[in-house]
Amino acid sequence: MSCLKATHLIKKQHVRQSAQDIPFLCAFSFPEKSVSAVLAKGHKDRPSGFFYNVISFIQLAKTLKVKRRIGEMIKGRFEGKTAVITGAAQGMGEAIARRFAAEGGRALIVDIEVDKLEAVAASIGEAVVPMEVDVRRSDSVAAMAEKARELYGKVDILFSNAGILDYAPFLETTEEMYDDIMNTNAKGVFLCGKAIAQLMVDTGTKGCIVNTSSINSKIVAATTSAYSASKGAVRQLTRVMAVDLAPYGIRVNAFAPGSVKTRMTEKTRANKEKTAYFQSMWCIKRSAEPEEEAAVALFLASDDASYMTGETVCVDGGWHIV
Ligand SMILES: NC(=O)c1ccc[n+]([C@@H]2O[C@H](COP(=O)([O-])OP(=O)(O)OC[C@H]3O[C@@H](n4cnc5c(N)ncnc54)[C@H](O)[C@@H]3O)[C@@H](O)[C@H]2O)c1
């Protein structure tokens, strides 16, 4: 029975409004999208009162269950490992930092948004140290590598994750916008990769680097010329870095998120028309939780990925195959 039919029955009171109905409701496999649609204000089949609360509660419980499952820790996986994580003040960088610390690692977490970064660091605890770093500037990145050496003596893993997004039709993309995006997303990955790889080589550390690319490195989307160019650069840089750093025992991989529930996509996700258009291209009809992306980033950084290098893994709900 479809969710719509079920709520219709509920509305028509073909289902008795008693406590016995709760297990009955729980037995439905609610597709998240249709439940949200039905629960939305103004929907013709929107149930009222008691049933509205019950269905909302079930939906919330399901979301929390997904969050708990993807947040499951592999205890001690990164015990004794140290990392540098860029763009860690929020979003995916924060999710990576939280899970890395929870699995036993220690990290220097960096960002340009210092207040947010410090709040994240305070809530994680002493496993992480915050530092203001601008990945576009080589002096700032050099200070980051120096600080990591001072703190830990070596770095096992670099998560090169800081990034920005801006859209415009190609003819309206300004030089300033192009430079800003390329400098953060592509040059930032180059500078951080070079500084930390050099530290790994100097300290004889057979480490690994995980770059954050994007689905935009694989598919073509209008108005994203600067962003797509930057993320395509990250994907190709990942491959060349993997080849050049292999003799030192350093693996380099990337992951390519689709749409993730972070600040970066807030505007797009608030636009119903755009969301519906994007959803039509996803196999999994929802945006990812940052933790679902972090899970793959950490896998790439772990020994479980010991035979992987030069790869960009799509974590995009199947967007790139449709
Ligand atoms: N959100 C998505 O749907 C999505 C999809 C594909 C790829 N990505 C990529 O994932 C990465 C993380 O993005 P997010 O979604 O968590 O976004 P976010 O905006 O939540 O986080 C990005 C972080 O990077 C930091 N940052 C920006 N410029 C910086 C600089 N010059 N130096 C240091 N830090 C800087 C920001 O302050 C911010 O804290 C980015 O590289 C982004 O391009 C995101």
The ligand as an SDF file (V2000), in Angstrom:
LIG
                    3D

 44 48  0  0  0  0  0  0  0  0999 V2000
   27.6950   20.3820   -0.0860 N   0  0  0  0  0  0  0  0  0  0  0  0
   27.7060   19.7470   -1.2140 C   0  0  0  0  0  0  0  0  0  0  0  0
   26.6600   19.3380   -1.7270 O   0  0  0  0  0  0  0  0  0  0  0  0
   29.0130   19.4810   -1.9300 C   0  0  0  0  0  0  0  0  0  0  0  0
   28.9660   18.7240   -3.1040 C   0  0  0  0  0  0  0  0  0  0  0  0
   30.1570   18.4270   -3.7540 C   0  0  0  0  0  0  0  0  0  0  0  0
   31.3600   18.8530   -3.2230 C   0  0  0  0  0  0  0  0  0  0  0  0
   31.3670   19.5910   -2.0810 N   0  0  0  0  0  0  0  0  0  0  0  0
   32.6840   20.0120   -1.5760 C   0  0  0  0  0  0  0  0  0  0  0  0
   32.8300   19.5480   -0.2490 O   0  0  0  0  0  0  0  0  0  0  0  0
   33.7440   20.3950    0.4620 C   0  0  0  0  0  0  0  0  0  0  0  0
   33.1170   20.7790    1.7920 C   0  0  0  0  0  0  0  0  0  0  0  0
   31.9730   21.5680    1.5290 O   0  0  0  0  0  0  0  0  0  0  0  0
   30.7110   21.6720    2.5180 P   0  0  0  0  0  0  0  0  0  0  0  0
   29.5500   21.2570    1.7420 O   0  0  0  0  0  0  0  0  0  0  0  0
   31.0140   21.0200    3.8060 O   0  0  0  0  0  0  0  0  0  0  0  0
   30.6370   23.2470    2.6150 O   0  0  0  0  0  0  0  0  0  0  0  0
   30.6950   24.2540    3.8490 P   0  0  0  0  0  0  0  0  0  0  0  0
   30.5030   25.5980    3.2940 O   0  0  0  0  0  0  0  0  0  0  0  0
   29.7800   23.7680    4.9230 O   0  0  0  0  0  0  0  0  0  0  0  0
   32.2060   24.0800    4.3800 O   0  0  0  0  0  0  0  0  0  0  0  0
   33.2930   24.5200    3.6560 C   0  0  0  0  0  0  0  0  0  0  0  0
   34.3290   25.0500    4.6350 C   0  0  0  0  0  0  0  0  0  0  0  0
   35.4860   25.4580    3.9000 O   0  0  0  0  0  0  0  0  0  0  0  0
   35.9780   26.6470    4.4940 C   0  0  0  0  0  0  0  0  0  0  0  0
   36.8020   27.4290    3.5850 N   0  0  0  0  0  0  0  0  0  0  0  0
   36.4000   28.1240    2.4840 C   0  0  0  0  0  0  0  0  0  0  0  0
   37.4390   28.7880    1.9480 N   0  0  0  0  0  0  0  0  0  0  0  0
   38.5270   28.4990    2.7050 C   0  0  0  0  0  0  0  0  0  0  0  0
   39.8910   28.8790    2.6450 C   0  0  0  0  0  0  0  0  0  0  0  0
   40.3370   29.7260    1.7070 N   0  0  0  0  0  0  0  0  0  0  0  0
   40.7410   28.3900    3.5580 N   0  0  0  0  0  0  0  0  0  0  0  0
   40.2880   27.5540    4.5510 C   0  0  0  0  0  0  0  0  0  0  0  0
   39.0050   27.1650    4.6590 N   0  0  0  0  0  0  0  0  0  0  0  0
   38.1280   27.6340    3.7460 C   0  0  0  0  0  0  0  0  0  0  0  0
   34.7190   27.4150    4.8710 C   0  0  0  0  0  0  0  0  0  0  0  0
   34.9720   28.4200    5.8230 O   0  0  0  0  0  0  0  0  0  0  0  0
   33.8310   26.2920    5.3950 C   0  0  0  0  0  0  0  0  0  0  0  0
   33.9680   26.1100    6.7850 O   0  0  0  0  0  0  0  0  0  0  0  0
   34.0250   21.5630   -0.4760 C   0  0  0  0  0  0  0  0  0  0  0  0
   35.2530   21.3480   -1.1260 O   0  0  0  0  0  0  0  0  0  0  0  0
   32.8840   21.4910   -1.4670 C   0  0  0  0  0  0  0  0  0  0  0  0
   33.2180   22.0900   -2.7030 O   0  0  0  0  0  0  0  0  0  0  0  0
   30.2320   19.9210   -1.4390 C   0  0  0  0  0  0  0  0  0  0  0  0
  1  2  1  0
  2  3  2  0
  2  4  1  0
  4  5  1  0
  4 44  2  0
  5  6  2  0
  6  7  1  0
  7  8  2  0
  8  9  1  0
  8 44  1  0
  9 10  1  0
  9 42  1  0
 10 11  1  0
 11 12  1  0
 11 40  1  0
 12 13  1  0
 13 14  1  0
 14 15  2  0
 14 16  1  0
 14 17  1  0
 17 18  1  0
 18 19  2  0
 18 20  1  0
 18 21  1  0
 21 22  1  0
 22 23  1  0
 23 24  1  0
 23 38  1  0
 24 25  1  0
 25 26  1  0
 25 36  1  0
 26 27  1  0
 26 35  1  0
 27 28  2  0
 28 29  1  0
 29 30  1  0
 29 35  2  0
 30 31  1  0
 30 32  2  0
 32 33  1  0
 33 34  2  0
 34 35  1  0
 36 37  1  0
 36 38  1  0
 38 39  1  0
 40 41  1  0
 40 42  1  0
 42 43  1  0
M  CHG  2   8   1  16  -1
M  END
$$$$
